[in-house]
Amino acid sequence: MTETASAPDAVGEETVAAAEKKAGPSSWDARILAFACHFCAFAAADLAGIMRLSYSPNVRIIRLPCTGTLDHSYVLRAFERGVDGVFVAG
């Protein structure tokens, strides 16, 4: 009975180790595209820059007149071009 109980544990450890190897290097950083409203979110990002606060260089901000006018095709196109995440703030 002990052999049966330890077999799934061993398999589980091997599965976790294989998943960690497939996950990629630990230096991987996600590329984020942010669509920001000119009067709300972009103003906050601009204020953060004025205050000399920093954020990851992997985040790219695109200023829009209003995020309500954002077409869904732009979000889908971003993922098609290899962006890891999209942030819409308004």
C-alpha positions in Angstrom: 0.0 0.0 0.0 2.9 2.3 0.6 4.2 1.8 -2.9 0.8 2.9 -4.4 0.7 6.1 -2.2 4.2 7.2 -3.2 3.9 6.6 -6.9 1.5 9.5 -7.5 3.7 11.8 -5.4 6.7 11.0 -7.5 4.8 11.5 -10.7 3.5 14.8 -9.4 7.0 16.1 -8.6 8.2 15.1 -12.1 5.3 16.9 -13.7 6.0 20.1 -11.7 9.7 20.0 -12.6 8.8 19.5 -16.3 6.3 22.5 -16.2 9.0 24.7 -14.6 11.4 23.9 -17.4 8.8 24.7 -20.1 7.8 27.9 -18.4 10.9 29.6 -19.7 13.7 31.7 -18.2 13.0 33.6 -15.0 14.1 36.8 -16.7 11.0 36.8 -18.9 8.9 39.9 -18.7 5.4 40.3 -20.1 4.9 43.0 -22.8 1.8 45.0 -21.9 0.0 47.5 -24.1 -2.1 50.1 -22.3 -4.8 52.1 -24.0 -5.3 55.2 -21.9 -7.9 57.9 -22.0 -6.3 61.4 -22.6 -8.2 63.1 -19.7 -8.1 60.3 -17.1 -5.6 57.5 -17.2 -3.0 59.2 -19.4 -3.1 62.2 -17.2 -2.3 60.0 -14.3 0.6 58.4 -16.1 1.8 61.8 -17.1 1.6 62.9 -13.5 3.6 59.9 -12.4 6.3 60.9 -14.9 6.4 64.4 -13.5 6.8 63.0 -10.0 9.6 60.9 -11.3 7.9 57.6 -10.5 8.9 54.7 -12.7 7.1 51.7 -14.2 8.3 48.8 -16.2 9.7 49.6 -19.6 7.7 46.6 -20.9 4.5 48.7 -20.6 3.7 50.8 -23.7 1.0 53.5 -23.4 -1.2 54.6 -26.3 -3.1 57.8 -25.7 -6.7 57.9 -26.9 -9.2 60.7 -26.9 -11.6 58.4 -25.1 -11.4 54.7 -24.4 -15.1 54.4 -25.2 -14.1 54.8 -28.9 -11.6 51.9 -28.7 -12.5 49.4 -31.4 -12.2 45.7 -30.3 -10.1 45.0 -33.4 -7.2 47.0 -32.0 -7.2 44.8 -28.9 -7.3 41.6 -31.0 -4.6 42.9 -33.3 -2.3 43.6 -30.3 -2.5 40.0 -29.3 -1.9 38.8 -32.9 1.3 40.9 -32.9 2.6 39.2 -29.8 1.6 41.4 -26.9 1.2 39.4 -23.7 -1.5 41.6 -22.1 -3.7 44.6 -22.9 -4.8 47.2 -20.3 -7.7 49.6 -21.1 -8.0 52.5 -18.7 -10.3 55.4 -18.9 
